Amino acid sequence: MKNLAGLMKQASQMQAKMAEMQARMETMEYDGVAGAGMVSVRVNGRGDLKAIKIDPKLADPSEMEMLEDLIIAAHTDAKRKSEAAMAEEMKAATGGLQLPPGMKLPF
């Protein structure tokens, strides 16, 4: 039972670290760009879109489809950066513990 109590304590500590890390990640912001900087977006650590900046030259009504594609590309870039940062934080929080394929934290 002594080992079980120690394991439970470690699990509790890891859960606290995970909660702290998630709260910190949610306050961080990541920028994504597309079209050589003509479109940029900012997302938070959860991937929520926070801001969009568009070069005024792209406001041509005949270029709206391209503009929409660039916004999506910039958002994808920013979200990828936030997910990479989250993965690094998770790796640090779990001490490099490898999770089974398909299992993601937080659950």
C-alpha angles and dihedrals in degrees: 000000000000091000091049091053090050091048091050090050091051091049091051091050091049091050090053091049090049093051091049092048092049092051091050093047092051090060093051121091131207130199125219126190137194137176094037090303097315090121125033132174135187124215132181125234091277091055095252112152109245106168142005127200120190127188106243090231088071094059090091107126090223089060098051095111091053090047091052091050091050092051090053091047092049092048090050090051093051093045091050089053092050091048091049090051090048090051091052091049091049091050090052093045094050095042092242093307108166114226121212114268112279094019114117132185130250091046 
